[in-house]
Amino acid sequence: MKWLSISIIILLLAGCSTSNKVERVEQPNSIIKYKKDTVEPTRFANLYPGKKTYPETCTEHCYQPSALVKCETPAENCQYIGEQVAMNLNTGFTFRWLGHASFYIESPDGNTLLIDPVSGQFDWPVNWAFRLSEGFNRKQGFWPSENEMTNIDAVLYSHIHYDHFNKDDIASIGPVAKYYVPLGFAEHFPNDGYSINEMTWFSSKVLGNLTINFVPAHHFSSRVWVPYIYEDNDTTLWGGWVLEHQGRRIFFAGDTGYSQHFKDIQQRYGDMDVCLMPIASYFNEENGDWYRYVHTTPEDALIAAQQLNCKVMIPWGYGNSSWKMGDHSSHSALLRLLNMHKKLGSNISLYILNEGETVAF
């Protein structure tokens, strides 16, 4: 009788769980690249591995103060105060920067999308272990309202690193939205009725009049389960996104180093109207070469934007709610961007957001 009761409870609990719907999106022109020495499980690789050369590198006076950036202390706790006017590109898209890599986007048809939404810093148990240590604690970023969260149509994740994907946030977003993620990502979701599209590079899905394209980035994937114990290690793919709507194109780079893939994306899809580009986390005194290998410097981002023929570039990765991974301070990357934009004579139009601000193009 006891075992019968236990069996009934197990069956009831199982009945409360709703299986996720996972679709692998792979098309004739898609690309997947694996590591040559891979062993089970299969591990992914970048399109253009190997030693890199960079067109431009700032070597001195990189972080000059700017009258356009008002800070409480040098390059720390800052606000951009420069006057700027949004270009009328007639894309119909609206962008709100939530902080670090997170964006809330509204399409011309009213579809609402979240890209790399992360409200906190880590999920359990890493958040618990990290708070017990002397590690850096990120300031809370901006988060959509409760009403906005209940009406999200699509959520896009670029890769599984904590500053781009937090498992705790999935529950708050819920299974009503459609999820677009890299290959191997679905196993990180709870089994609770989520609709998940696992994408290969250069694959696409349609949401109303919006085409969602997953594109390459030059990065990697890994995830700390508990301090110093890692899971994944390149078994989940990484990348960026191109959103297309009636001939208009929005590009989100994801975390990436500089490589040939930017030119490949432009050749595949054409010129970009708005580019959301990372400019931070490229510096580390002990592992400087590695950090830049997988993160663009501000000058790398400007050159990549040029190769994408971006009409407007919105930078991200710096800021008061950033992770400051290897950066000198919260806004050092922005100061370097403003400095290099002028030094290079770049014709890329910059639109600088403070966290929580919105702009329409």
TORVEX-487365 format. One record per residue (C-alpha): residue number from 1; x, y, z. Coordinates in Angstrom, 2 decimals. Each point is the difference from the previous one (the first is absolute). Example, Ala and Ser with C-alpha at 12.3 -4.5 7.8 and 13.67 -1.06 7.14 Angstrom:
residues 2
- 1	12.30	-4.50	7.80;
- 2	1.37	3.44	-0.66;
//
This chain:
residues 361
- 1	0.00	0.00	0.00;
- 2	2.90	2.31	0.86;
- 3	1.65	-0.59	-3.38;
- 4	-3.32	0.54	-1.77;
- 5	-0.36	3.40	1.69;
- 6	3.54	0.97	-0.96;
- 7	-0.64	-1.08	-3.60;
- 8	-3.14	2.10	-0.18;
- 9	1.88	3.05	1.33;
- 10	2.76	-0.49	-2.59;
- 11	-2.56	-0.29	-2.79;
- 12	-1.79	3.12	1.20;
- 13	3.26	1.94	0.14;
- 14	0.92	-1.22	-3.46;
- 15	-3.39	1.08	-1.25;
- 16	0.67	3.55	1.21;
- 17	3.06	0.24	-2.24;
- 18	-0.58	1.07	-3.60;
- 19	2.58	-1.00	-2.56;
- 20	1.81	2.72	-1.89;
- 21	-0.44	0.24	-3.76;
- 22	3.49	0.15	-1.47;
- 23	0.63	0.54	-3.71;
- 24	3.48	-0.23	-1.53;
- 25	0.14	2.65	-2.71;
- 26	2.43	-1.02	-2.73;
- 27	-0.32	1.08	-3.63;
- 28	1.99	-0.69	-3.21;
- 29	2.12	3.14	0.41;
- 30	0.57	-0.48	3.74;
- 31	3.48	-0.51	1.41;
- 32	1.20	-1.99	2.99;
- 33	3.68	-0.34	0.86;
- 34	1.36	-2.53	2.46;
- 35	3.36	-0.30	1.70;
- 36	2.28	-2.41	-1.87;
- 37	1.11	-1.81	3.14;
- 38	-3.49	-0.17	1.41;
- 39	-1.11	-2.89	2.19;
- 40	-3.44	-0.70	1.36;
- 41	-1.83	2.19	0.58;
- 42	0.50	1.85	-3.28;
- 43	1.65	3.40	0.41;
- 44	-0.40	3.01	-2.27;
- 45	2.72	2.23	-1.47;
- 46	0.30	3.50	-1.42;
- 47	-0.09	0.54	-3.76;
- 48	3.38	1.72	0.02;
- 49	2.20	-1.37	2.80;
- 50	3.67	0.76	0.41;
- 51	2.20	3.02	0.64;
- 52	-1.60	3.34	-0.81;
- 53	1.31	3.26	-1.38;
- 54	-2.00	3.15	0.66;
- 55	-0.33	3.01	-2.34;
- 56	0.23	2.52	2.84;
- 57	1.14	-0.07	3.62;
- 58	-0.01	2.91	2.41;
- 59	3.33	0.06	1.82;
- 60	0.06	3.35	1.82;
- 61	-2.40	2.62	1.32;
- 62	-2.83	-2.47	-0.52;
- 63	-2.18	1.10	2.90;
- 64	-0.07	3.76	-0.20;
- 65	-2.83	1.65	1.98;
- 66	-2.89	1.31	-2.11;
- 67	-2.29	2.94	0.63;
- 68	-2.78	-2.22	-1.33;
- 69	0.34	-2.45	2.90;
- 70	-0.77	1.20	3.52;
- 71	1.44	-2.22	2.74;
- 72	-0.12	-0.06	3.80;
- 73	3.62	-1.14	0.05;
- 74	2.39	-0.38	-2.97;
- 75	-1.68	-2.29	-2.56;
- 76	-2.22	-1.50	2.70;
- 77	-3.77	0.38	0.65;
- 78	-0.54	2.08	-3.09;
- 79	-2.75	1.33	-2.25;
- 80	0.31	1.00	-3.63;
- 81	-1.24	3.60	-0.24;
- 82	0.84	0.86	-3.61;
- 83	-2.79	1.29	-2.22;
- 84	-0.98	-2.41	-2.73;
- 85	-2.79	-0.33	-2.50;
- 86	-1.16	-3.39	-1.20;
- 87	0.35	-0.40	-3.75;
- 88	-3.29	-0.51	-1.81;
- 89	0.75	-3.35	-1.61;
- 90	-3.67	-1.03	-0.21;
- 91	0.78	-3.45	1.38;
- 92	-3.01	0.05	2.32;
- 93	2.07	-1.64	2.77;
- 94	0.24	1.31	3.57;
- 95	2.92	-0.90	2.26;
- 96	0.31	0.17	3.79;
- 97	3.31	-0.83	1.58;
- 98	-0.58	-1.94	3.23;
- 99	3.70	-0.08	0.88;
- 100	3.13	-1.96	-0.99;
- 101	-1.16	-2.14	-2.96;
- 102	-3.76	0.02	0.64;
- 103	-2.45	1.74	-2.36;
- 104	-3.76	0.37	-0.20;
- 105	-1.00	0.46	-3.64;
- 106	-3.33	0.76	-1.61;
- 107	-0.40	-0.85	-3.69;
- 108	-1.94	2.12	-2.53;
- 109	-2.94	-2.40	0.37;
- 110	-0.04	0.24	3.77;
- 111	1.78	-3.27	0.77;
- 112	2.05	0.31	3.17;
- 113	3.35	-1.73	0.34;
- 114	2.58	-0.45	2.73;
- 115	3.63	-0.54	-0.96;
- 116	2.28	-1.55	2.62;
- 117	-2.26	1.03	2.91;
- 118	1.83	-0.26	3.33;
- 119	-1.47	1.62	3.11;
- 120	2.50	-1.07	2.65;
- 121	3.58	-1.18	-0.07;
- 122	0.00	-3.79	0.41;
- 123	-2.54	-2.72	0.59;
- 124	0.08	-2.55	2.81;
- 125	2.33	-1.35	1.38;
- 126	2.64	2.31	-1.47;
- 127	-1.74	3.15	1.24;
- 128	0.07	-1.40	3.54;
- 129	3.66	-1.04	-0.19;
- 130	1.03	3.26	-1.65;
- 131	-1.57	2.15	2.71;
- 132	1.93	-1.92	2.63;
- 133	3.22	0.83	-1.83;
- 134	1.53	3.41	-0.57;
- 135	-1.01	0.09	-3.64;
- 136	-1.44	2.97	-1.85;
- 137	-3.75	0.40	0.46;
- 138	-1.75	1.52	-2.99;
- 139	-2.51	2.79	0.47;
- 140	-3.54	-0.94	-1.00;
- 141	-0.77	0.84	-3.60;
- 142	-3.27	1.39	-1.31;
- 143	-2.76	-2.57	-0.51;
- 144	-3.25	0.22	-1.99;
- 145	-3.22	0.62	1.91;
- 146	-2.19	-2.89	1.09;
- 147	-2.49	0.83	-2.74;
- 148	2.75	0.06	-2.63;
- 149	1.35	-3.33	1.21;
- 150	-3.38	-1.70	-0.41;
- 151	-0.17	1.15	-3.62;
- 152	3.44	-1.03	-1.27;
- 153	-0.28	-1.74	-3.38;
- 154	3.57	-1.23	-0.46;
- 155	3.16	-0.44	2.04;
- 156	3.40	-0.27	-1.70;
- 157	3.14	-1.24	1.74;
- 158	3.46	0.29	-1.55;
- 159	1.86	-2.47	2.26;
- 160	-0.07	-1.56	3.46;
- 161	2.44	2.21	1.93;
- 162	-1.54	1.39	3.18;
- 163	0.05	3.61	-1.15;
- 164	-2.19	-0.98	-2.98;
- 165	-2.19	-2.80	1.37;
- 166	-1.38	-0.53	3.49;
- 167	-2.16	-3.06	0.64;
- 168	-1.95	1.77	2.73;
- 169	-1.29	2.51	-2.55;
- 170	-1.58	-2.69	-2.17;
- 171	-2.64	-0.63	2.66;
- 172	-0.86	3.70	0.24;
- 173	-0.33	0.27	-3.78;
- 174	-2.01	-3.22	-0.22;
- 175	-0.84	-2.51	-2.77;
- 176	-2.40	2.20	-1.97;
- 177	2.79	1.72	-1.94;
- 178	1.91	-1.80	-2.75;
- 179	3.68	-0.56	0.70;
- 180	2.78	0.21	-2.59;
- 181	3.31	-1.41	1.15;
- 182	3.25	-1.58	-1.31;
- 183	0.40	-3.76	-0.44;
- 184	0.26	-1.97	3.23;
- 185	-1.76	2.68	2.01;
- 186	-3.32	-1.74	0.74;
- 187	1.49	-2.27	2.66;
- 188	0.52	3.07	2.18;
- 189	-3.77	0.65	0.11;
- 190	-2.38	-1.47	2.57;
- 191	-2.42	-2.50	-1.50;
- 192	-3.09	2.18	0.30;
- 193	-1.60	0.38	-3.42;
- 194	2.46	2.42	-1.64;
- 195	0.07	0.42	-3.78;
- 196	3.72	0.00	-0.87;
- 197	1.58	0.45	-3.41;
- 198	3.62	-1.20	0.01;
- 199	1.76	1.82	-2.83;
- 200	2.99	-0.77	-2.18;
- 201	2.09	2.86	-1.44;
- 202	-1.72	1.68	-2.96;
- 203	-3.33	-1.66	0.74;
- 204	-3.26	1.94	0.31;
- 205	-3.50	-0.10	1.44;
- 206	-2.99	2.23	-0.75;
- 207	-2.06	1.76	2.67;
- 208	-2.84	1.88	-1.69;
- 209	1.70	2.36	-2.46;
- 210	3.29	-0.27	1.86;
- 211	2.80	-2.33	-1.11;
- 212	2.34	-1.06	2.79;
- 213	3.45	-1.08	-1.24;
- 214	2.68	-1.59	2.17;
- 215	3.52	0.98	-1.10;
- 216	3.58	-0.86	1.06;
- 217	2.01	1.69	2.72;
- 218	3.63	-0.59	1.00;
- 219	-0.33	-1.18	3.58;
- 220	-0.41	-3.17	2.12;
- 221	-2.37	-1.53	2.55;
- 222	0.46	-1.22	3.54;
- 223	-1.90	0.32	3.24;
- 224	1.06	-0.25	3.62;
- 225	-2.18	-2.46	1.87;
- 226	1.67	0.66	3.34;
- 227	3.20	2.05	0.40;
- 228	2.85	-1.51	-2.04;
- 229	-2.16	-2.83	-1.34;
- 230	-1.14	0.61	-3.58;
- 231	-2.68	-1.54	-2.16;
- 232	-0.63	0.24	-3.75;
- 233	3.45	1.06	-1.32;
- 234	-1.00	0.69	-3.61;
- 235	-2.76	-2.61	-0.19;
- 236	-2.46	2.88	-0.49;
- 237	0.37	2.26	-3.04;
- 238	0.35	3.80	0.14;
- 239	-0.85	2.78	-2.44;
- 240	-1.86	3.22	-0.78;
- 241	-3.29	0.99	-1.62;
- 242	-1.22	1.81	-3.11;
- 243	-3.63	1.14	0.13;
- 244	-1.56	0.76	-3.38;
- 245	-3.24	1.84	-0.65;
- 246	-1.03	1.22	-3.46;
- 247	3.56	0.68	-1.14;
- 248	1.20	1.47	3.32;
- 249	2.68	-1.84	1.97;
- 250	0.98	0.09	3.66;
- 251	3.24	-1.66	1.14;
- 252	0.84	-1.20	3.52;
- 253	3.57	-1.28	0.15;
- 254	-0.09	-2.02	3.21;
- 255	3.30	-0.37	1.80;
- 256	2.65	-0.24	-2.70;
- 257	3.55	0.73	-0.94;
- 258	0.94	1.61	-3.30;
- 259	0.18	-2.39	-2.97;
- 260	-0.99	-0.59	-3.61;
- 261	-3.52	-0.97	1.05;
- 262	-1.17	3.64	-0.07;
- 263	0.72	0.21	-3.73;
- 264	-1.73	-3.35	-0.51;
- 265	-3.15	1.29	1.70;
- 266	-0.08	3.13	-2.15;
- 267	0.45	-2.06	-3.15;
- 268	-2.86	-2.31	1.01;
- 269	-2.56	2.58	1.08;
- 270	1.12	3.38	-1.30;
- 271	0.56	3.29	1.83;
- 272	-1.25	0.41	3.57;
- 273	-2.20	2.89	1.12;
- 274	0.64	-0.24	3.75;
- 275	2.87	-1.93	1.59;
- 276	0.05	-0.88	3.71;
- 277	3.73	-0.46	0.60;
- 278	2.03	-1.14	3.04;
- 279	2.89	2.27	0.98;
- 280	1.15	-1.34	3.39;
- 281	1.71	-2.91	1.82;
- 282	2.98	-0.02	-2.38;
- 283	2.69	0.76	2.60;
- 284	1.71	-2.13	2.61;
- 285	3.52	0.50	1.29;
- 286	0.67	-3.72	0.34;
- 287	-1.84	-1.24	-3.09;
- 288	-0.25	3.06	-2.23;
- 289	0.39	-1.83	-3.32;
- 290	-2.69	-2.53	0.91;
- 291	-2.48	2.63	1.11;
- 292	0.30	1.91	-3.27;
- 293	-0.11	-3.24	-1.98;
- 294	-3.62	-0.50	1.13;
- 295	-1.10	3.62	0.70;
- 296	0.19	3.01	-2.30;
- 297	1.80	3.13	1.12;
- 298	-1.83	3.24	-0.78;
- 299	2.15	0.44	-3.12;
- 300	-0.68	-3.61	-1.05;
- 301	-3.72	0.70	0.35;
- 302	0.25	3.16	-2.13;
- 303	1.84	-1.84	-2.76;
- 304	-2.46	-2.90	0.14;
- 305	-2.89	2.49	-0.24;
- 306	1.69	1.49	-3.06;
- 307	0.27	-3.45	-1.60;
- 308	-3.69	-0.58	0.72;
- 309	-0.82	3.42	-1.50;
- 310	-1.96	0.94	3.11;
- 311	-1.92	3.24	-0.25;
- 312	-0.11	0.33	3.81;
- 313	1.98	-1.80	2.69;
- 314	-1.32	-0.35	3.56;
- 315	2.80	-1.20	2.32;
- 316	-0.52	-2.27	3.00;
- 317	1.98	-1.91	2.61;
- 318	1.13	3.00	2.04;
- 319	-2.19	1.83	2.51;
- 320	-1.09	0.25	3.61;
- 321	-1.57	-3.47	-0.04;
- 322	2.73	-1.71	-2.02;
- 323	2.14	-2.90	1.20;
- 324	3.25	1.99	-0.46;
- 325	1.83	-3.18	-1.00;
- 326	3.57	1.18	-0.48;
- 327	-1.04	3.60	-0.67;
- 328	1.73	2.88	1.78;
- 329	-3.31	1.40	1.24;
- 330	-3.69	0.15	-0.83;
- 331	0.41	2.50	-2.86;
- 332	3.62	-0.37	-1.10;
- 333	-1.11	-1.84	-3.14;
- 334	-2.38	2.83	-0.94;
- 335	2.76	2.59	0.45;
- 336	2.26	-2.08	-2.23;
- 337	-2.77	-0.30	-2.59;
- 338	-0.53	3.77	-0.14;
- 339	3.75	0.54	-0.22;
- 340	0.55	-2.56	-2.77;
- 341	-3.09	1.09	-1.95;
- 342	1.59	3.43	-0.30;
- 343	3.56	-1.25	-0.52;
- 344	-1.01	-2.39	-2.81;
- 345	-2.25	2.59	-1.63;
- 346	-2.73	-2.65	-0.01;
- 347	-3.11	0.76	-2.05;
- 348	-2.07	-2.39	2.14;
- 349	-2.75	1.92	1.78;
- 350	0.00	-0.75	3.72;
- 351	-3.07	0.10	2.22;
- 352	0.98	-0.29	3.66;
- 353	-2.64	-1.26	2.42;
- 354	0.02	0.06	3.77;
- 355	-1.57	-3.05	1.62;
- 356	-3.78	0.16	-0.14;
- 357	-0.14	2.45	-2.90;
- 358	-1.99	-0.58	-3.19;
- 359	0.56	1.10	-3.59;
- 360	-1.95	-0.57	-3.23;
- 361	1.59	0.07	-3.46;
//
